[in-house]
Amino acid sequence: MTDVARKVLRRLPAGLKTGLKKAVHPAQRSRLRRALGAKTTDLGLLSVIIPIFDVEDFLADCLNSVTSQSYPFLEILLVDDGSTDGSLAIAHNYARKDKRISIIELEHGGNGRARNIAIAAAKGEYLTFADSDDIVADDAYSSMMKQLADSGSDFVVGSFDRLIGKNHVPTKLSSRLHEHKRVGISISDFPDVLDDVFLWNKVFTRSFWDAKVAPIPEGVLYEDQETTARAFIRARSFDVLAENVYSWRQRPDGKSITQTKGELKNLQDRLKVAQSVSQLLLTDANSSAVQVWCKRLFGSDLTPYFDLVANRGDDYWETLRSGVAGLIDTFAASESIHDSTWESMDPHARVFLSLAQRGNKDAVEAVIVDRQETGTGFEVWLVGDIFNAVPNYSSQIDMDSALESLTCTPESLVFESSTRLRDLQDGRGLVLKGYAFIRGLNSERSNSAIRCSAQYADGSRIELPAVRVVDARIDIEANDAFASHSEAGFEILLADISNPERVKSFIIQHEVAEAQWSTTHRTSPSDFQKLAQTALKKSPLVCAFEVDLGQEEFTISVEWAGSLPSKEVFLSTAQERIDPYRVTAGDSGWVSYSFALRHSRWNRAVFSYPAGAYTLRWHAKDSAKSQPIKASPDVTNQGPLDFLLEHTSLTAWSTPSQAFAVTIAPPLDLIDRSKFGQRRIHKRFQQYTSQTSMGHFVFESFNGKFCTDSPRAIADQLHKLDPEKVIYFSITDFSVPYPAYAIPIVRGSAKWARIVQSASYLINNNNFPFYFRKNSHQFYLQTWHGTPLKRIGLDAPMEYLSASYRSLMDREAKMWDLLLAQNSFSARVLPAAFCYDGPILECGYPRNDALVARSAPKRRAVIRKELGIKDEQVAVLYAPTWRDNAIGKDGIRKFVGYLDGEALGKHLGDRYVLLNRGHHNSPAGGGQGFDNVIEVSGHPEINDLILASDALVTDYSSVMFDYSLMDKPIYILAPDLKEYESQTRGFYLRYKTTIPGPQFASQQNLLSYMVEHSLSYNLYQRAAFVAEYAPKAKIVSNFETLANKLDIKY
């Protein structure tokens, strides 16, 4: 009967299957799968304990993963710990569909209490735990229960990964601890396992739990650490699995316990738990376990708290300082801790500890800034056979004598290696290509040795001769700013190996001086088959990639099996799409798609598309759903392929899932594209400050994302008055349109560094990169972007401003020679926000001249035509600002908008069109999908959008100051006003009584008002507002004053 049912389900049409899936609750679908699946042996009842507190966005995912486990003999205890959102309703919904679920409702008391109450109610012979925002891997409980049944151990530990958005990312910790399966071991056999401090990837026998582990500490965070420490040191035996059993979510809202380290209670609880675990281990554990815990505690656990000191108050610093001192005292008398214990810790952590003991908060903040700017790595110098760490900040802070030389054990250094199989296709057969290096240690000077061996499934090993190779691409993949590893490559010919498809793994050994590191790269027969059996293909496949360097275009050839139905093929990222300009059908199902990098963008000619990794995708023309096109084995075998063009660089490669992709990037060579190459450029600014002035101008706006705003207005006027002036514009890449009279320079390139350093005049509306240093001969004009409505600079809440940004703006303001203020209000606010005490020129906002120029009506007509806005249509510009705390589920900053095109059309009719404009600090506004919405977030000129529109809807954006110059309505849609004013940013003005338009707390109220008033111009506080905050700039008449300030002769 089961087999028949399975066959019937398999034969159902796809559409019907999808419909059934949507109609049936996930818990019921899981029950159906269990009923139709193979019978599972009952190994005992497993109680799954899941505390719940305000996780409505994630709870369903967690419960789906638990109820769908292949091991059906579960008791699922959901403990609602006083949730204030919809979590409890979701729990009850699942309980109604799955009888294995029981719900315990409590007042909020914390995870420890909730778990202990559930444990007391549990009836299972085994216990496990899950956090309600995480996911349990498929078959996890079957694997762990079977393992305990086979071994008879007290508990079993599985591996885990991080869930970041939709991506499952392996962690270095889990890879290290779960590299091999270990059965029936104790803490003496594997003390490093103490680093696995989580309850959720373990299954315990109830008898062991009750006798040796319980209870879980209550009233504190990090209760897992003491609990797991008890289990490890008291267990008769436990098992460690290599397979993944759990996915630990990185919350995009930053509300998980591990993501709230900036809260004082979190720090206090961490220190309290650390002291408890330390005392436990010093009393009951062997010296090896004590050393492991000490290295974890001081070498990694406390570092994230030090990193937050600059953003927190003195009470946070004092709590951390005194807590660290107490912990160090706890270990001071232990004979288990030696100099080598400290030398095996991360050097940055050792510096933090030393500075904390001396109470040197200023130096701690300097270290924080440097880590945020240059990264958490460090240079490694080899002196004889001694490794010394040299952090970038070594010369910037007062290092005490004990830390003048940061001697490191090999264990504290990071060894990295990578291997990939390739077919040389030149008669030599298969080759294993890869690299091996120590982060921070320059491979050219390390005199290292690389050895490789192949291990077969039966345990036998053979040595493989490795040939060293030089490959500049290694530095790109290494992401190591502190050392070059271009000489760390190797190749191993596999032609003479017998039965290579039976090789289980390749073992890479790296030797420097007397130290050795090794790692294992597992392989499987399918890895060889992908290379050898190229005939086993699935359509469609990318079979060739060609680049025309002169024309700056490229062609991708795809092989399609069978007939060629009508298809669309394109390259895309989340924000961009590139369509081929030519499609050529060839023989045997081959079709070539040609893509031109030069194109028109917003009716402006540009040389490239925005930088990013573009995946090749296709869909039938009658379908909106697309899917990736995979690379053929031959193409995968060749990649990645790098090409340097005049205006861009291209890399063709295949993703881990074999999808074909093309990365478009600025035109930098391989060396300058790497972090190591970029750091060389950064050091140029910091080390050489006496370049001769060459007389040219460098303009930049919005970090090179646009050539616009007041820098553009000033540059236009300068060129008009003196066309011989040499003007450069800084751009992020060649997707940015720039004025025809200007010379573009790519921000961050070696050429950019030379041009900026030798410029006589620097004009910016934001800030240059952190490594910028102004030379004595240069004049730096700061125009700032927008009149400051919301608090900025040092006035913004510390929580949302990194220490590096505050440091950068402090340096920048000291380098400004002149600050251009839009009005008297800005002249008061801007200097205070940036601690600037230099000259101020109050001459309006140069950018806004275009809004009131005689040519404005003509420009309006041109832009409306370009945007496709008909004469009879009413264009509403929606331009909300960004939110510092708005992070999406994928961990990426998100657009926050409360007005959508569909609602606008329903209320106001088809005559209305919405221009959706996201802030340059957030992604595109997401206005696509409706006929009456034009997504203009990437448009290079906000003035054009102001002219083209008939009304503005905004919230806290400074665009309201500029728009107030127009005789057009302004509406304020700010549902989150209370939160924004009191927590997120705050204002310089009395917001409700000052802003130039009626205010609305909901989209419904706004649209109802617009219907009633029919976009009639409302002089709502407008005249006084314009007089105070938006005087006309008249840069033409004021340019002489500005020129005299800049000492410009024309």
MARDRENVEX-227660 format. One record per residue (C-alpha): y, x, z negated. Coordinates in pm, whole numbers, padded with zeros to 5 digits, always signed. Layout:
% MARDRENVEX-227660
YXZ/...
END
This chain:
% MARDRENVEX-227660
+00000+00000+00000/+00239+00284-00084/+00174+00460+00246/+00232+00135+00435/+00560+00074+00253/+00676+00427+00331/+00598+00379+00701/+00787+00051+00708/+01094+00211+00546/+01087+00503+00787/+01084+00268+01086/+01382+00063+00975/+01688+00100+01202/+01950+00346+01074/+02212+00074+01046/+01985-00144+00834/+01898+00151+00610/+02269+00218+00556/+02332-00147+00476/+02049-00158+00227/+02171+00162+00067/+02516+00013+00008/+02376-00316-00120/+02133-00166-00372/+02254-00001-00694/+02178+00375-00712/+01960+00326-01020/+01756+00062-00838/+01719+00287-00535/+01586+00558-00765/+01333+00318-00913/+01220+00217-00563/+01174+00582-00464/+00964+00645-00774/+00751+00340-00700/+00689+00450-00342/+00644+00818-00422/+00346+01015-00542/+00235+00959-00900/+00373+01200-01161/+00170+01330-01454/+00302+01216-01791/+00374+01539-01982/+00555+01361-02264/+00870+01159-02314/+01189+01355-02249/+01501+01233-02427/+01815+01301-02220/+02132+01292-02431/+02465+01243-02252/+02789+01218-02455/+03062+01025-02270/+03438+01042-02314/+03689+00936-02045/+03492+01051-01740/+03510+00745-01517/+03572+00959-01208/+03253+01161-01258/+03010+00955-01464/+02839+00777-01174/+02756+01111-01009/+02603+01234-01334/+02396+00920-01392/+02278+00913-01031/+02147+01267-01073/+01964+01178-01396/+01816+00842-01296/+01691+00986-00966/+01491+01266-01130/+01134+01290-00999/+01006+01313-01358/+01018+00945-01456/+00922+00959-01823/+01274+00967-01958/+01465+00814-02243/+01831+00830-02141/+02072+00804-02434/+02435+00748-02334/+02671+00804-02628/+03016+00665-02563/+03246+00866-02787/+03534+00617-02793/+03628+00627-02423/+03964+00473-02333/+03902+00440-01958/+03630+00262-01759/+03347+00495-01861/+03173+00250-02094/+03169-00024-01828/+03005+00217-01585/+02744+00307-01847/+02661-00059-01910/+02634-00121-01537/+02368+00150-01509/+02189+00032-01824/+02148-00313-01669/+01975-00156-01369/+01759+00102-01551/+01567+00003-01864/+01527+00369-01964/+01897+00378-02053/+02023+00300-02404/+02390+00301-02506/+02531+00408-02841/+02899+00321-02896/+03104+00531-03140/+03461+00590-03241/+03582+00921-03104/+03442+01207-03310/+03356+01486-03068/+03053+01610-02876/+02865+01756-03174/+02868+01433-03373/+02779+01223-03068/+02483+01445-02985/+02353+01455-03343/+02361+01075-03369/+02174+01045-03040/+01917+01305-03147/+01848+01103-03463/+01784+00796-03245/+01577+00979-02983/+01204+00906-02961/+01105+01178-02716/+00875+01471-02778/+01124+01682-02585/+01505+01705-02584/+01757+01792-02318/+02130+01744-02274/+02377+01679-01994/+02756+01664-01984/+02881+01342-01830/+03098+01513-01567/+02819+01739-01436/+02513+01695-01214/+02145+01762-01289/+01967+01923-00994/+01689+01740-00809/+01346+01786-00973/+01503+01981-01262/+01319+01793-01535/+00986+01804-01347/+01015+02182-01317/+01109+02241-01679/+00855+01997-01825/+00577+02150-01615/+00683+02497-01725/+00664+02405-02095/+00326+02237-02043/+00192+02555-01881/+00340+02809-02123/+00350+02630-02458/+00688+02792-02534/+00948+02644-02767/+01201+02580-02491/+01280+02662-02128/+01607+02777-01969/+01696+02706-01603/+01962+02855-01380/+02287+02679-01286/+02578+02686-01044/+02944+02576-01047/+03040+02254-00872/+03385+02307-00722/+03484+02002-00523/+03174+01936-00314/+03067+02298-00305/+02787+02442-00517/+02890+02799-00596/+02647+03048-00756/+02782+03234-01058/+02741+03602-01131/+02620+03515-01480/+02340+03286-01364/+02242+03528-01085/+02212+03809-01340/+02025+03616-01609/+01799+03417-01378/+01716+03674-01113/+01348+03668-01216/+01121+03417-01382/+01024+03520-01736/+00752+03345-01936/+00674+03358-02307/+00945+03606-02400/+01155+03653-02714/+01511+03771-02773/+01382+04127-02820/+01241+04124-02467/+01561+04000-02302/+01867+04012-02534/+02104+03956-02239/+01994+03593-02232/+02230+03532-02526/+02499+03509-02259/+02348+03175-02156/+02539+02973-02416/+02490+02623-02272/+02274+02336-02395/+02261+02146-02065/+02025+02379-01873/+01751+02377-02136/+01461+02156-02246/+01345+02193-02608/+01032+02075-02784/+01143+01831-03049/+00938+02001-03321/+01107+02337-03257/+01450+02174-03244/+01411+01998-03577/+01264+02301-03753/+01479+02586-03619/+01787+02465-03430/+01936+02144-03571/+02202+02037-03646/+02472+02086-03384/+02805+02184-03546/+03049+01891-03563/+03425+01873-03545/+03465+02184-03329/+03461+02267-02960/+03211+02521-02820/+02940+02383-03043/+02683+02493-02783/+02728+02861-02868/+02604+02858-03227/+02329+02611-03137/+02189+02818-02850/+02219+03138-03054/+01997+02983-03323/+01745+02879-03059/+01724+03222-02897/+01689+03429-03215/+01452+03187-03392/+01219+03097-03109/+00861+03219-03112/+00883+03227-02734/+01091+03076-02452/+01080+03073-02070/+01352+03161-01821/+01341+03005-01472/+01495+03149-01156/+01546+02807-00998/+01866+02608-01033/+01847+02303-01262/+02211+02214-01322/+02558+02203-01159/+02850+02262-01392/+03161+02089-01259/+03496+02261-01249/+03722+01966-01323/+04019+01936-01083/+04221+01767-01357/+04171+02067-01587/+04049+01845-01873/+03708+01993-01945/+03677+02194-02267/+03657+02526-02085/+03970+02436-01886/+04193+02352-02185/+04210+02698-02336/+04588+02672-02359/+04564+02419-02640/+04597+02564-02989/+04298+02367-03121/+04080+02505-02842/+04173+02859-02946/+04122+02786-03315/+03778+02636-03250/+03679+02926-03025/+03767+03177-03299/+03590+02970-03565/+03271+02943-03359/+03293+03313-03268/+03305+03405-03635/+03007+03177-03716/+02792+03314-03435/+02886+03671-03525/+02782+03624-03886/+02457+03456-03776/+02361+03739-03541/+02462+04017-03780/+02237+03855-04041/+01935+03745-03837/+01930+03927-03500/+01831+04276-03391/+02087+04538-03286/+02038+04476-02913/+02126+04108-02953/+02430+04196-03166/+02555+04433-02896/+02511+04170-02623/+02709+03917-02825/+02981+04168-02911/+03024+04261-02545/+03038+03897-02444/+03281+03797-02716/+03531+04081-02681/+03463+04166-02317/+03493+03821-02158/+03518+03520-02393/+03859+03608-02537/+04023+03740-02220/+04120+03395-02081/+04311+03328-02404/+04504+03652-02371/+04589+03553-02013/+04765+03242-02148/+04980+03412-02412/+05287+03430-02188/+05279+03051-02136/+05237+02956-02499/+05441+02976-02818/+05440+03227-03100/+05190+03020-03301/+04933+03063-03023/+04989+03438-03011/+04971+03477-03387/+04649+03273-03407/+04490+03487-03138/+04615+03815-03284/+04496+03743-03636/+04168+03591-03515/+04087+03899-03308/+04167+04124-03603/+03928+03924-03822/+03649+03944-03566/+03692+04318-03522/+03672+04358-03900/+03350+04154-03901/+03182+04406-03671/+03348+04717-03820/+03066+04789-04067/+02782+04710-03827/+02561+05004-03734/+02475+04818-03411/+02820+04879-03260/+02894+05224-03112/+03157+05376-02883/+02930+05301-02590/+02942+04931-02683/+03318+04922-02632/+03298+05143-02322/+03060+04893-02163/+03326+04618-02184/+03580+04523-01920/+03872+04773-01943/+04134+04495-01931/+03970+04330-02232/+03980+04658-02422/+04351+04694-02348/+04416+04339-02468/+04226+04404-02791/+04416+04726-02858/+04754+04564-02794/+04662+04267-03015/+04569+04498-03301/+04911+04660-03269/+05087+04322-03239/+05248+04426-02911/+05308+04089-02744/+05556+04228-02488/+05294+04469-02357/+05035+04189-02344/+05273+03986-02129/+05329+04285-01900/+04953+04315-01853/+04930+03942-01779/+05199+03965-01512/+05030+04260-01347/+04689+04088-01346/+04841+03779-01185/+05022+03986-00922/+04766+04251-00831/+04437+04098-00947/+04191+04163-01226/+04036+04472-01071/+04125+04835-01133/+04089+05179-00982/+03795+05391-01093/+03834+05767-01105/+03530+05989-01121/+03589+06307-01323/+03271+06512-01316/+03013+06251-01411/+03255+06043-01621/+03396+05715-01491/+03751+05629-01597/+03925+05295-01531/+04288+05317-01422/+04454+04971-01436/+04760+04919-01217/+04978+04873-01528/+04876+05203-01691/+05215+05359-01631/+05409+05043-01721/+05305+04987-02083/+05269+05200-02394/+04896+05274-02396/+04787+05415-02730/+04601+05744-02743/+04264+05573-02777/+04317+05404-02443/+04489+05679-02246/+04151+05741-02091/+03952+05421-02037/+03607+05576-02016/+03355+05333-01871/+02980+05320-01883/+02812+05242-01551/+02717+04905-01698/+03083+04801-01719/+03147+04871-01350/+03084+04610-01084/+02822+04695-00824/+02825+04488-00508/+02597+04493-00207/+02521+04274+00090/+02253+04275+00358/+02195+04082+00678/+01930+04103+00945/+02039+04169+01302/+01868+04223+01633/+02033+04521+01804/+01917+04393+02146/+01915+04748+02279/+01545+04819+02251/+01556+04935+01891/+01460+04593+01754/+01555+04452+01415/+01796+04626+01182/+01901+04561+00825/+02278+04606+00804/+02476+04604+00484/+02697+04780+00235/+02683+04895-00127/+02972+05008-00346/+03129+05013-00691/+03445+04805-00711/+03752+05022-00763/+03573+05346-00672/+03680+05475-00332/+03362+05505-00128/+03500+05794+00077/+03541+06013-00230/+03248+05897-00442/+02978+06110-00276/+02736+05825-00328/+02377+05787-00210/+02218+05465-00086/+01845+05406-00091/+01654+05102+00024/+01298+04981-00012/+01111+04676+00111/+00890+04482-00127/+00604+04268+00003/+00470+03949-00151/+00172+04138-00292/+00403+04369-00491/+00366+04678-00270/+00681+04868-00170/+00779+05110+00104/+01087+05329+00121/+01323+05277+00414/+01555+05550+00547/+01920+05436+00547/+02183+05566+00790/+02542+05556+00663/+02796+05383+00887/+03174+05334+00881/+03297+04977+00925/+03657+04868+00854/+03542+04507+00821/+03372+04593+00490/+03714+04619+00327/+03790+04261+00434/+03464+04129+00292/+03493+04343-00024/+03826+04188-00134/+03891+04499-00342/+04260+04585-00360/+04199+04907-00552/+03962+05103-00328/+03849+05133+00031/+03483+05077+00108/+03487+05119+00484/+03242+05410+00442/+03001+05211+00224/+02802+05067+00514/+02443+05141+00607/+02184+05049+00870/+01807+05053+00839/+01587+05022+01146/+01292+04791+01083/+01104+04855+01407/+00836+05069+01240/+00773+04831+00950/+00443+04649+00967/+00459+04272+00927/+00833+04252+00851/+00809+03875+00819/+00597+03931+00504/+00874+04123+00329/+00972+03933+00015/+01287+04127-00065/+01493+04436+00005/+01595+04648-00294/+01921+04840-00258/+01985+05135-00491/+02324+05300-00523/+02371+05638-00691/+02696+05804-00796/+02686+06120-01006/+02406+06054-01257/+02446+05677-01255/+02231+05425-01070/+02271+05060-00980/+02032+04836-00791/+02006+04482-00666/+01747+04270-00491/+01812+04070-00176/+01544+03811-00123/+01428+03723+00226/+01179+03485+00383/+00984+03452+00709/+01243+03206+00839/+01508+03480+00826/+01308+03677+01082/+01223+03371+01285/+01591+03288+01332/+01629+03621+01510/+01299+03648+01691/+01232+03295+01809/+01552+03221+01996/+01368+02969+02210/+01345+02732+01915/+01687+02575+01962/+01844+02245+01881/+02123+02112+02096/+02411+02173+02098/+02443+02548+02041/+02726+02796+02097/+02590+03059+02333/+02896+03269+02419/+03247+03350+02300/+03501+03526+02523/+03867+03620+02466/+04138+03677+02728/+04368+03918+02546/+04644+03900+02808/+04664+03521+02827/+04593+03483+02455/+04322+03225+02500/+03950+03207+02438/+03646+03029+02575/+03346+02892+02386/+03034+02814+02586/+02800+02547+02452/+02450+02471+02569/+02361+02100+02568/+02006+01980+02608/+01936+01704+02861/+02212+01493+03014/+02577+01539+02926/+02715+01217+02780/+03087+01175+02732/+03182+01400+02440/+03489+01539+02271/+03467+01901+02154/+03740+02051+01940/+03820+02305+01668/+03948+02176+01337/+04044+02243+00979/+04126+01978+00719/+04484+01966+00855/+04473+02087+01215/+04289+02010+01538/+04279+02219+01857/+04160+02054+02179/+04046+02257+02480/+04288+02261+02772/+04004+02311+03020/+03637+02205+03027/+03406+02362+03283/+03048+02247+03341/+02802+02518+03437/+02430+02543+03512/+02140+02455+03281/+02346+02237+03052/+02612+02500+02976/+02969+02378+02928/+03264+02611+02870/+03559+02498+02658/+03882+02699+02696/+04143+02700+02420/+04499+02827+02459/+04673+02970+02155/+05017+02924+02307/+05121+02561+02294/+05406+02325+02219/+05450+02215+01859/+05709+01948+01781/+05847+02016+02127/+05894+02382+02040/+05696+02661+02206/+05479+02859+01964/+05230+03140+02017/+04954+03037+01780/+04808+02769+01558/+04843+02783+01178/+04617+03038+01013/+04282+02905+00899/+03908+02884+00961/+03850+02634+01242/+03502+02482+01280/+03378+02382+01624/+03291+02012+01618/+03194+01735+01857/+03157+01361+01871/+03088+01100+02135/+03412+00952+02269/+03313+00608+02143/+03260+00742+01789/+03506+00877+01534/+03243+01063+01331/+03215+01429+01422/+02961+01697+01339/+02965+02078+01359/+02821+02271+01651/+02594+02551+01537/+02586+02906+01668/+02283+03019+01862/+02073+03297+01705/+02214+03540+01963/+02576+03458+01872/+02502+03469+01498/+02332+03803+01553/+02648+03953+01707/+02903+03826+01458/+03148+03844+01312/+03350+03939+01623/+03712+04052+01571/+03991+04047+01829/+04352+04162+01786/+04600+03989+02018/+04976+04026+02043/+05054+03716+01839/+04736+03652+01643/+04399+03785+01540/+04071+03603+01599/+03736+03626+01426/+03433+03440+01563/+03158+03389+01306/+02899+03146+01179/+02893+02983+00837/+02589+03001+00604/+02476+02670+00759/+02509+02834+01105/+02813+02625+01206/+03027+02815+01457/+03382+02890+01342/+03690+03075+01463/+03936+03217+01211/+04294+03234+01334/+04513+03476+01139/+04838+03672+01177/+04817+03973+01413/+04722+04240+01159/+04466+04511+01218/+04151+04512+01007/+04291+04757+00754/+04610+04561+00685/+04415+04232+00667/+04214+04362+00372/+04334+04347+00013/+04320+04725+00002/+04548+04748+00305/+04784+04489+00162/+04811+04683-00163/+04911+04994+00035/+05195+04791+00184/+05294+04660-00158/+05309+05009-00303/+05545+05112-00021/+05815+04891-00170/+05756+05014-00521/+05746+05384-00437/+06002+05429-00158/+06349+05291-00219/+06577+05528-00030/+06537+05409+00329/+06842+05453+00549/+07028+05133+00639/+06981+05037+01005/+07246+04764+01012/+07020+04470+01092/+06978+04132+00920/+06656+03982+00781/+06648+03606+00726/+06373+03413+00550/+06332+03052+00441/+06056+02882+00243/+05847+03201+00226/+05836+03224+00605/+05679+02880+00657/+05985+02762+00851/+06296+02914+01013/+06534+02655+00879/+06766+02553+00597/+07085+02745+00517/+06949+03085+00632/+06906+02934+00979/+07253+02779+00977/+07408+03112+00879/+07200+03302+01136/+07298+03060+01412/+07666+03102+01333/+07635+03479+01305/+07467+03503+01645/+07724+03270+01799/+08011+03489+01680/+07844+03823+01755/+07538+03810+01988/+07493+04186+01948/+07391+04158+01587/+07021+04238+01537/+06864+03945+01356/+06504+03930+01228/+06331+03617+01098/+06041+03649+00856/+05749+03417+00945/+05402+03360+00798/+05242+03358+01145/+05325+03274+01505/+05267+02902+01458/+05620+02903+01311/+05890+02840+01574/+06182+03082+01551/+06522+03100+01724/+06526+03265+02065/+06788+03519+01960/+06581+03643+01664/+06304+03900+01641/+06006+03760+01447/+05827+03972+01187/+05508+03859+01016/+05548+03844+00641/+05321+04094+00468/+05266+04320+00770/+05342+04692+00773/+05615+04625+01031/+05766+04360+00804/+05778+04613+00520/+05959+04871+00738/+06210+04621+00875/+06290+04465+00537/+06331+04803+00369/+06569+04933+00633/+06777+04612+00665/+07142+04608+00565/+07150+04238+00488/+06887+04009+00336/+06934+03632+00339/+06678+03407+00169/+06659+03052+00034/+06367+03121-00198/+06213+03450-00309/+06055+03750-00142/+05699+03853-00245/+05638+03996-00591/+05624+04352-00462/+05967+04340-00296/+06227+04581-00427/+06582+04590-00294/+06730+04922-00191/+07072+05035-00312/+07229+05010+00034/+07125+04647+00089/+07319+04324+00038/+07108+04027-00073/+07248+03676-00024/+07058+03396-00200/+07128+03047-00059/+06865+02853-00263/+06702+02544-00117/+06840+02213-00233/+07065+02093-00510/+06864+02115-00835/+06777+01765-00954/+06454+01858-01134/+06440+02154-01370/+06361+02484-01198/+06317+02851-01274/+06321+02938-01641/+06424+02581-01729/+06095+02433-01605/+05812+02367-01856/+05630+02693-01931/+05293+02525-01884/+05340+02502-01509/+05513+02835-01445/+05298+03144-01427/+05413+03456-01605/+05420+03638-01271/+05657+03380-01120/+05896+03403-01413/+05885+03781-01390/+05940+03768-01015/+06243+03540-01040/+06387+03751-01318/+06362+04058-01093/+06491+03869-00789/+06799+03733-00963/+06892+04084-01073/+06877+04191-00707/+07100+03913-00573/+07445+04034-00471/+07579+03686-00401/+07459+03334-00480/+07568+03057-00247/+07609+02731-00443/+07611+02392-00274/+07858+02244-00523/+08014+02303-00862/+07713+02143-01030/+07476+02395-00863/+07718+02674-00948/+07660+02590-01314/+07286+02516-01306/+07141+02781-01075/+07273+03093-01255/+07148+02964-01589/+06805+02872-01448/+06755+03224-01311/+06958+03431-01562/+07191+03536-01281/+07530+03673-01382/+07664+03792-01047/+07920+03656-00798/+07893+03295-00681/+08033+03152-00358/+08076+02775-00368/+08111+02665-00007/+07880+02366+00031/+07535+02353+00188/+07546+02524+00532/+07234+02340+00648/+07407+02003+00621/+07675+02074+00879/+07433+01954+01147/+07412+01612+00980/+07782+01540+01024/+07847+01729+01346/+07980+01550+01655/+07650+01624+01826/+07447+01444+01554/+07412+01108+01740/+07288+01284+02051/+07044+01491+01845/+06919+01172+01678/+06833+01021+02015/+06648+01335+02126/+06438+01356+01810/+06349+00988+01809/+06225+01024+02165/+06019+01332+02072/+05864+01146+01779/+05789+00839+01990/+06025+00609+01799/+06155+00327+02019/+06521+00225+02015/+06441-00110+01856/+06224+00042+01582/+06343+00112+01228/+06224+00450+01099/+06177+00492+00722/+06153+00853+00606/+05923+00885+00305/+05977+01225+00141/+05840+01252-00215/+05844+01585-00394/+05534+01773-00512/+05378+01751-00856/+05296+02067-01053/+04998+01898-01215/+04857+01711-00912/+04527+01882-00829/+04258+01701-00629/+03883+01686-00691/+03842+01980-00453/+04072+02192-00669/+04350+02189-00407/+04702+02067-00475/+04732+01713-00344/+05001+01498-00190/+05126+01234-00433/+05261+00927-00256/+05308+00564-00351/+05416+00419-00015/+05172+00360+00270/+05217+00253+00628/+04979-00041+00609/+05179-00206+00330/+05507-00132+00508/+05380-00300+00825/+05250-00608+00642/+05579-00667+00461/+05834-00563+00721/+05650-00607+01050/+05559-00393+01348/+05921-00300+01411/+05909-00058+01119/+05762+00292+01141/+05698+00529+00850/+05779+00901+00879/+05551+01057+00617/+05687+01391+00492/+05503+01591+00227/+05670+01874+00036/+05610+02226+00167/+05425+02307-00158/+05166+02034-00097/+04935+01955+00196/+05019+01703+00466/+05103+01359+00336/+04783+01194+00452/+04971+00929+00648/+04733+00936+00941/+04523+00636+01030/+04787+00367+01091/+04968+00300+01417/+05303+00270+01242/+05278+00604+01058/+05395+00937+01198/+05282+01234+00991/+05578+01476+00991/+05489+01706+00699/+05462+02000+00937/+05786+01930+01123/+06000+02246+01111/+06338+02079+01058/+06411+01823+00785/+06759+01764+00931/+06603+01625+01248/+06403+01378+01039/+06711+01277+00843/+06896+01210+01168/+06606+01027+01332/+06540+00794+01038/+06721+00478+00935/+06643+00484+00564/+06504+00720+00300/+06243+00653+00032/+06201+00938-00215/+06148+01008-00583/+06268+01339-00728/+06328+01536-00408/+06659+01709-00347/+06660+01550+00000/+06850+01260-00160/+07155+01486-00194/+07151+01566+00177/+07071+01212+00286/+07363+01077+00087/+07593+01218+00356/+07456+00957+00596/+07562+00595+00599/+07202+00487+00549/+07010+00328+00261/+06833+00540+00000/+06555+00389-00209/+06389+00551-00512/+06017+00484-00559/+05913+00653-00885/+05619+00486-01064/+05555+00802-01269/+05916+00851-01379/+05842+00853-01753/+05571+01119-01723/+05769+01329-01476/+06082+01324-01689/+05916+01390-02023/+05625+01619-01927/+05595+01739-01569/+05946+01869-01499/+06246+01688-01644/+06594+01660-01493/+06936+01820-01512/+07104+01483-01449/+07082+01146-01615/+06840+01028-01355/+06861+00651-01383/+07241+00634-01390/+07315+00905-01135/+07083+00881-00835/+07230+00721-00521/+06999+00425-00467/+06813+00138-00630/+06502+00237-00825/+06157+00083-00812/+05845+00130-01023/+05603-00007-00763/+05555-00023-00388/+05544-00405-00406/+05887-00428-00569/+06037-00183-00322/+05905-00363-00013/+06010-00702-00147/+06361-00566-00197/+06368-00421+00155/+06260-00756+00300/+06531-00940+00110/+06811-00699+00191/+06699-00609+00544/+06801-00242+00516/+07166-00326+00468/+07360-00018+00365/+07410-00019-00010/+07701+00176-00154/+07498+00210-00474/+07683+00488-00661/+07718+00662-00324/+08084+00766-00303/+08096+00931-00644/+07759+01094-00587/+07866+01246-00254/+08193+01374-00395/+08015+01540-00688/+07696+01672-00533/+07708+01668-00152/+08038+01795-00016/+08032+01886+00352/+07969+02255+00398/+08171+02325+00713/+08008+02663+00758/+08218+02729+01071/+08545+02725+00880/+08391+02890+00573/+08208+03162+00763/+08502+03399+00749/+08494+03381+00370/+08119+03439+00371/+08152+03723+00623/+08408+03896+00405/+08173+03867+00107/+07894+04020+00314/+08128+04282+00459/+08031+04166+00811/+08258+04273+01096/+08257+04052+01405/
END
